């Protein structure tokens, strides 16, 4: 890979440790591949076009990350606010102490017929 490509790749994922040296996976693949749920091990929030988006790591595939939609981003914000006192690094330290959180992801439709990602807390 060229030096330019190296820099471009580094900048593409800059500022979010949950994305560094990991590949993005789709939630649909996670739902299919892990029907019993995944253990969330780290969470971060990035802002794109003035919109907050959660970034998650999970134990079952430590070389990957995934983006959360509105429901999962709201959950991540609550974790960061309530458990980490607004600090993402502190949240992840606490998550590590608690051995993460197991969530079973699924796709649901709202009253308007729009599909979203829902979760069930397993552990």
Secondary structure, 3 states (H helix, E strand, C coil): CCHHHHHHHHHHCCCCCCCCCCEECCHHHHHHHCCCCEEEEEEEEEEECCEEEEEEEEHHHCCEEEECCHHHHHHHHHHHHHCCCCCHHHHHHHHHHCCCEEEEEEEEECCCCCEEEEEEECC
